[in-house]
Amino acid sequence: MQTEIKRIVLTGGPCAGKTTALVKIIEHFSSLGYKVFTIPEIPTLFSQAGMNYLTKNEGLFYEGEKATLELQIAFEDKFMRMAQECEEPTVIVCDRGVMDISAYMTPEMWEKITAELGTSSAQLRDQRYDAVLHLVSAADGAEEFYTTSNNAQRYEKRDEEGLRIARMLDKKVIDAWKGHSHLRVINNHEDFDKKINRVLKEISYVLGLPQPIEEERKYIVELTGELPDSIESDIVQTYLVAEPGCEVRLRKRSWQGKNVYVHTTKKKISETERLETERQISNNLYQSLLQQADPYRKTIHKIRRSFIWKGQYFELDSFTEPVEGLMILETKGVASDESVKFPPFIRVIEDITGNKKYYNYNIALKN
């Protein structure tokens, strides 16, 4: 038996609202007919069992982190097998995912552990999950709501030093996931319910449920300085022949010698709603679907640099084909009532939000 299965990571810094979000996710999507599995936070299980991640014993720390990753992978794989037997569409929500574990150790130790387990960052980050939703810690922008009372295992206490550590951990976790094709950073707002609704909205999008048409904000920009801590990937985008009113896209994204292939369909179902579906596909299927390339559109080639600035997630695309020199900055998941925090190394030339001329679909049009 094979049903539609989506695997989503819910992550974030300390006291970000994940516990509340998980309850709302189960309630909301169960009521829509989905089977919802939630995988518990594995490091918390280890801490409750006696593991001290602050130990000075390097051998114990290494074995503890390796075992944490092994169990995380095993839990996720077992629940995937269970989901394949479900009759209804299924959502697997992971309370943190594999890349969260990397944020708590040196890059050298992470590489050693993943190599011993026969995997890599590229495989773990890009090929396991349909979406990663990062809830920003209350320590960054909602300090009055920061508390440690709901997690006795938490090491970051509610004082200035604890808040500083919480913010640092929040950034390290975001950095671990930067570059995932569907990473969304969900910031703190004056109303916590808005934060939770953003989570439900992003999951609805991943599930292919009709969504209100909202434009991510886009700008033609110039890079005036160094881009700090960005993840760079090479993107080749091909549009396929499709029925009127429907856009079908193939994307090959290359990072650190690994390729990820994604098939996306966008269809406007009314003046206010759009249906968008996205799925990872194999190299063989990708090569086969290329035979259906739209003869009226050129292939797009661009270099994407993904980065975080002041809690907001951006993608900076530098086009090489079919246009050269065009640089477009796009916000990802910044709420409509939230101001964009432009970094000092970006100079905005023109706001092109909603300008159809600069949609990738139209940039690809042959003259």
Secondary structure as UniProt FT lines:
FT   STRAND          5..12
FT   TURN            14..15
FT   HELIX           18..31
FT   TURN            32..33
FT   STRAND          35..39
FT   HELIX           42..48
FT   TURN            49..50
FT   TURN            53..54
FT   HELIX           58..83
FT   TURN            84..85
FT   STRAND          90..95
FT   HELIX           98..102
FT   TURN            103..104
FT   HELIX           107..116
FT   TURN            117..118
FT   HELIX           121..126
FT   STRAND          131..135
FT   TURN            138..141
FT   HELIX           143..145
FT   TURN            149..150
FT   TURN            152..153
FT   HELIX           160..177
FT   TURN            178..179
FT   TURN            181..182
FT   STRAND          183..186
FT   HELIX           192..206
FT   TURN            207..208
FT   STRAND          211..212
FT   STRAND          218..223
FT   TURN            228..229
FT   STRAND          231..240
FT   TURN            244..245
FT   STRAND          246..255
FT   TURN            256..257
FT   STRAND          258..268
FT   STRAND          273..281
FT   HELIX           283..289
FT   HELIX           290..292
FT   TURN            295..296
FT   STRAND          300..309
FT   TURN            310..311
FT   STRAND          312..321
FT   STRAND          327..331
FT   TURN            336..337
FT   TURN            344..345
FT   STRAND          346..351
FT   TURN            353..354
FT   HELIX           356..358
FT   HELIX           360..363
//
